Amino acid sequence: MRPASTRRRRATSFPMARGVTLLVALAACLGSAAAASLTPADPVPALSMAPARGAPSAAAAVPPQARLRVAFVDTARILRDSAVAKAASRKLAQTFEPRRLKLNQLSHRIDALRAKLADGAPALSDEQRLAAQQQLSDLGREFRDEQQGFAEDLNAQRNADVGRILDQANAVVDRVAREKGCEIVFQGAVYVNPRIDITQDVIRALDTAPPR
């Protein structure tokens, strides 16, 4: 019998359609060995200081159909290392490069005008000084508006790219997990045994999948 003080710890999981679960985080955020077999808790045998040699282990006593095959996938690694994610990052940078350069030019103009006002203020008439200050104020307002629009558009496009990549990755994880006979795929853990990490398998399959 199991001693009264014995307690089970239950891991939390979320079942997905057809027995495979993918827990994905965002944002967030985007393995090569077969998923390991975990054995549900079994009745604890009587304690013995010297177990008989050759006695079957608790795991061996559990029929194969009762074992739970689990795997782990690192979404952040997918979003960092996959060719799909790298291509999206390059395209994002190219798309917003003209606007970034415009912001830099505005910043340089503001710095130059501010320096001119500081160095030449004694030689300027009141009218000239007021005109320069008004120009500096207008440039500062233009820079802030451009900067805000740049940040908003950049974040919106980045989030759209991440969502698209994660949608593709989810489908690939589902397929890879089924091929490996997994029942649950976890994302996010304090420690992961490399044997159950299928991230590299997912990245490889994602990068070789037809473009969508």
C-alpha positions, 0 to 999 in steps of 0.5 A: 500500500502507499504510505499515508504521507505520500503525495502526488505532484500534478503538472498543469497542462492544457489539452489541444485538439486530437491529443496534442497540446501546444502552450505558446507565449507571444508578445513574447515572442517563436528540438532534435531528440525524441520526446521522453516517456514519463510514467504516471505515479504508481503504487509505492512498493514496500521500502527495502534497504536492499532491493532484490537484484533484477527486480523490475522497476516501477516504470517497467511495470507500467504498460506502454499505453499508460505512459505519457509522452511529452515534449518541449518547444522554445518559442523565443528560440524559434523567433530568434533562430529560424530562417523565417524569423530572420527574413522577417526581421531583415524585411522590417528593417529595410521597410522602416530604414527611410523613416529612421534616416529622416528622424536622424536628419531632424535630430541633427537639424535640431542639434545644429539650430540649438547650438547656433542659438547658444553660440550666436545669441549675443549677436542676434537681434530680438527678431532673429532670436525669436524666429530661431526659437520658433523654428526650433520649436517647430522642428521639435514638434515635427520630430516628436510626431515623426518619432511617435508614428515611427514607433507605433507603425514599427511595433504594429508591423513587428507584432503582425510578423510575430503572429504570422510566424507563430501561426506557422510554428504552431502548425509545424509543432502539431505535425512534428509532435504527432510524428514523434507520438507526443501527447503534450508539448510544453512551452516555458519551464524552469528546466528541460531535459534536452531529450524532450526538446523538439525546438530544433526539429520544429525550426528545421521543419518551419524553414523547409515548409513552403512559403505561405 
